[in-house]
Amino acid sequence: MAIKQLTVFVENKQGALVSVTEALAKKNINLRAMSIAETQEFGILRLIVNDEAAAEKILAEEGYIIKITDVVGVKIGDEPGSLSAALKVLDAHNINVEYLYAFMARTEKHAYVVIRVEDNAAAEAVLSEDGFKLIKEADIDKL
């Protein structure tokens, strides 16, 4: 049930992010979630998009180095403590969170987060058991 994340390595220079987002936009790829972490020379851009296979092909043709990673998407309440509640469930089951970031979409009552863990199946199982709704690939385009 994990969702696919594209990790794109981009130069840490002016215009680099524009080039990536513009290449995707020209081919009607919609960004649903994104995060960027920078180092001195490169940035690590993490993306959830509406069509991962097409985005991977487009960016590869543009010369980017891309890695596909399975991540967990979870719906949480849009109120104080909701994220902490989800993280507590993972912690209680000894599941370490490597990183997380939020989707760009939200509703009046919910927010959506992307969580990277070592064992997606275990994380999904304990979150589901605790009542959290997981996000599937089919849900991405609806957000």
C-alpha positions as CSV (number, residue, x, y, z in Angstrom):
1,M,0.0,0.0,0.0
2,A,3.0,2.3,0.2
3,I,3.1,5.3,-2.2
4,K,6.0,6.1,-4.5
5,Q,8.3,9.0,-3.8
6,L,10.7,10.4,-6.4
7,T,14.0,11.6,-5.0
8,V,15.7,13.9,-7.4
9,F,19.3,15.2,-7.0
10,V,19.5,18.8,-8.2
11,E,22.4,21.3,-8.2
12,N,22.2,23.9,-5.4
13,K,22.1,26.9,-7.7
14,Q,19.6,29.5,-8.8
15,G,17.0,28.2,-11.2
16,A,17.6,24.5,-10.6
17,L,14.3,24.0,-8.8
18,V,12.5,26.0,-11.6
19,S,14.0,23.6,-14.2
20,V,12.6,20.5,-12.4
21,T,9.2,21.9,-11.7
22,E,8.8,23.4,-15.2
23,A,9.8,20.1,-16.9
24,L,7.1,18.4,-15.0
25,A,4.5,21.1,-15.5
26,K,5.0,21.0,-19.3
27,K,3.9,17.4,-19.2
28,N,1.0,17.9,-16.9
29,I,2.6,16.3,-13.9
30,N,0.9,17.6,-10.7
31,L,2.9,18.0,-7.6
32,R,1.1,16.7,-4.5
33,A,3.9,16.9,-1.9
34,M,7.5,18.0,-1.9
35,S,10.5,18.6,0.3
36,I,14.0,19.8,-0.4
37,A,17.0,19.5,1.7
38,E,20.2,21.2,0.7
39,T,23.9,20.4,0.9
40,Q,26.6,22.8,-0.2
41,E,26.5,21.6,-3.8
42,F,23.4,19.6,-4.3
43,G,19.8,19.5,-3.1
44,I,17.7,16.4,-2.4
45,L,14.2,17.1,-3.8
46,R,11.6,14.6,-2.7
47,L,8.3,14.6,-4.7
48,I,5.0,12.9,-4.6
49,V,3.3,13.4,-8.0
50,N,0.1,12.2,-9.7
51,D,2.0,10.1,-12.2
52,E,5.3,8.8,-10.8
53,A,6.3,6.7,-13.9
54,A,5.8,9.6,-16.3
55,A,7.7,12.0,-13.9
56,E,10.6,9.6,-13.6
57,K,10.8,9.3,-17.4
58,I,10.7,13.1,-18.0
59,L,13.3,13.9,-15.4
60,A,15.6,11.1,-16.5
61,E,15.4,12.4,-20.1
62,E,16.4,15.9,-18.7
63,G,19.5,14.2,-17.2
64,Y,18.5,14.1,-13.5
65,I,19.5,11.4,-11.2
66,I,16.4,9.9,-9.7
67,K,15.6,7.3,-7.0
68,I,12.1,5.8,-6.4
69,T,11.4,5.1,-2.7
70,D,8.3,3.6,-1.1
71,V,6.9,5.8,1.7
72,V,3.9,5.8,3.9
73,G,1.2,8.4,3.4
74,V,-1.1,9.0,6.3
75,K,-4.2,11.2,6.9
76,I,-4.2,13.0,10.3
77,G,-6.5,15.5,11.9
78,D,-5.7,19.1,11.3
79,E,-5.4,20.0,14.9
80,P,-2.7,20.2,17.6
81,G,-1.4,16.8,18.6
82,S,-2.5,14.8,15.6
83,L,0.9,14.3,14.1
84,S,2.3,13.5,17.6
85,A,-0.4,10.8,17.9
86,A,0.6,9.1,14.7
87,L,4.3,9.3,15.6
88,K,3.6,7.8,19.1
89,V,2.0,4.8,17.4
90,L,5.1,4.2,15.4
91,D,7.4,4.8,18.4
92,A,5.4,2.4,20.5
93,H,6.1,-0.3,17.9
94,N,9.8,0.6,17.7
95,I,9.4,2.0,14.1
96,N,11.9,4.8,13.5
97,V,10.9,7.7,11.4
98,E,13.8,8.6,9.0
99,Y,12.1,11.8,7.8
100,L,8.6,13.2,7.1
101,Y,7.0,16.1,5.2
102,A,3.5,17.3,4.4
103,F,1.4,17.2,1.4
104,M,0.5,20.5,-0.2
105,A,-3.2,19.6,0.0
106,R,-5.3,19.8,3.1
107,T,-9.0,20.1,4.0
108,E,-10.7,22.0,6.8
109,K,-10.4,18.9,9.1
110,H,-7.4,16.9,7.8
111,A,-3.8,17.2,6.8
112,Y,-1.6,14.6,5.0
113,V,1.9,13.6,5.7
114,V,4.6,11.5,4.0
115,I,6.6,9.3,6.4
116,R,9.8,7.4,5.5
117,V,10.5,4.4,7.7
118,E,12.5,1.2,7.2
119,D,9.6,-1.1,7.2
120,N,6.6,0.4,5.4
121,A,4.3,-2.7,6.0
122,A,4.9,-2.6,9.7
123,A,4.2,1.1,9.9
124,E,1.1,0.8,7.8
125,A,-0.2,-2.0,9.9
126,V,0.2,-0.3,13.2
127,L,-1.2,3.0,12.0
128,S,-4.2,1.3,10.4
129,E,-4.8,-0.7,13.6
130,D,-4.8,2.6,15.6
131,G,-7.4,4.1,13.3
132,F,-5.3,6.2,10.9
133,K,-6.3,6.3,7.3
134,L,-3.5,5.5,4.9
135,I,-3.1,7.2,1.5
136,K,-2.8,4.9,-1.5
137,E,-1.4,5.7,-4.9
138,A,-5.0,5.9,-6.2
139,D,-5.7,8.7,-3.6
140,I,-2.9,11.0,-4.8
141,D,-4.7,12.5,-7.7
142,K,-7.7,13.3,-5.4
143,L,-5.7,15.4,-3.0
